[in-house]
Amino acid sequence: MDHPWKCLQVTGMKGDPYHTMKKILAVVIIIAVALVVWVVMARVVLRVQVEKDFTLNDLNGKPFVLNSVGGQPIILTFVLSRCPECKTEATNLNRMY
């Protein structure tokens, strides 16, 4: 009697006819676990809050107080002028804004 999953069996494989199906299931489980870990970590990162208020000067030299945004989400990035990746990031953020 043929196994129902014979189409997944590797040709010439002796022993367990479900070998390929087990490999596929293992890969799916690994991907699912990785996805769950990624989602949990993303939520942890998103929940990080700045505990202390601080003041920085904006591009026009005016002081900017972090608490002045009233709980609205903000993007705060620090750019090193000699860093090509930082310049690209700043350009992309300006484009999005």
Phi and psi in degrees as a GROMACS rama.xvg file:
@    title "Ramachandran Plot"
@    xaxis  label "Phi"
@    yaxis  label "Psi"
@TYPE xy
-78.2364  148.24  ASP-2
-79.3068  148.117  HIS-3
-65.5739  -22.6636  PRO-4
-104.641  26.0607  TRP-5
-60.2612  -29.4679  LYS-6
-63.7835  -24.1874  CYS-7
-89.7699  -9.21591  LEU-8
-71.1767  133.717  GLN-9
-69.1722  133.768  VAL-10
-61.2829  131.703  THR-11
83.7008  0.990326  GLY-12
-76.418  127.562  MET-13
-100.843  149.967  LYS-14
98.4285  -125.034  GLY-15
-69.0151  115.351  ASP-16
-71.8311  -13.0795  PRO-17
-96.1032  13.1729  TYR-18
-56.2304  -49.041  HIS-19
-66.8116  -40.3503  THR-20
-63.0389  -38.1908  MET-21
-65.2584  -39.5003  LYS-22
-63.5161  -44.2896  LYS-23
-62.676  -43.9036  ILE-24
-62.09  -40.9773  LEU-25
-62.9064  -41.7438  ALA-26
-65.0339  -43.2851  VAL-27
-62.0063  -41.6375  VAL-28
-64.9057  -42.4158  ILE-29
-62.6407  -43.5742  ILE-30
-64.1884  -41.7549  ILE-31
-63.6077  -43.7926  ALA-32
-63.7703  -43.052  VAL-33
-61.8163  -40.2446  ALA-34
-64.8459  -42.9307  LEU-35
-63.2854  -44.0849  VAL-36
-61.8764  -42.1628  VAL-37
-61.9714  -44.4997  TRP-38
-64.3167  -43.108  VAL-39
-63.1393  -44.0255  VAL-40
-65.4697  -38.064  MET-41
-63.0698  -40.2409  ALA-42
-66.2598  -37.1401  ARG-43
-64.1394  -44.7782  VAL-44
-63.6541  -40.794  VAL-45
-68.5139  -23.473  LEU-46
-86.6484  -4.16902  ARG-47
-65.9196  130.585  VAL-48
-122.994  148.641  GLN-49
-80.1986  120.551  VAL-50
-80.4896  -34.2053  GLU-51
-108.504  141.173  LYS-52
-81.1158  145.924  ASP-53
-145.614  163.807  PHE-54
-122.351  135.149  THR-55
-131.423  157.767  LEU-56
-87.627  136.624  ASN-57
-80.604  -173.567  ASP-58
-65.294  -21.7171  LEU-59
-92.5497  1.92103  ASN-60
87.3976  0.779569  GLY-61
-83.7273  141.412  LYS-62
-68.2524  139.082  PRO-63
-121.362  121.831  PHE-64
-99.8534  128.648  VAL-65
-58.5295  -40.8755  LEU-66
-70.1761  -8.55134  ASN-67
-71.5394  -13.244  SER-68
-82.5143  -8.16308  VAL-69
64.2524  41.3961  GLY-70
82.949  2.18796  GLY-71
-75.3145  148.878  GLN-72
-68.3487  140.501  PRO-73
-134.057  159.099  ILE-74
-111.09  120.681  ILE-75
-118.515  117.398  LEU-76
-131.525  144.449  THR-77
-110.731  125.199  PHE-78
-116.577  132.261  VAL-79
-93.2622  124.472  LEU-80
-63.6633  -22.2759  SER-81
-89.6805  -0.991292  ARG-82
-95.9195  113.488  CYS-83
-62.9194  -37.2462  PRO-84
-66.5888  -36.6565  GLU-85
-65.8957  -40.5919  CYS-86
-62.9382  -40.8959  LYS-87
-63.5  -42.9713  THR-88
-61.849  -45.5603  GLU-89
-62.7209  -40.7162  ALA-90
-62.4388  -44.4799  THR-91
-65.0437  -39.8915  ASN-92
-64.7275  -41.3325  LEU-93
-62.915  -38.7242  ASN-94
-64.1488  -40.057  ARG-95
-71.0243  -33.6523  MET-96
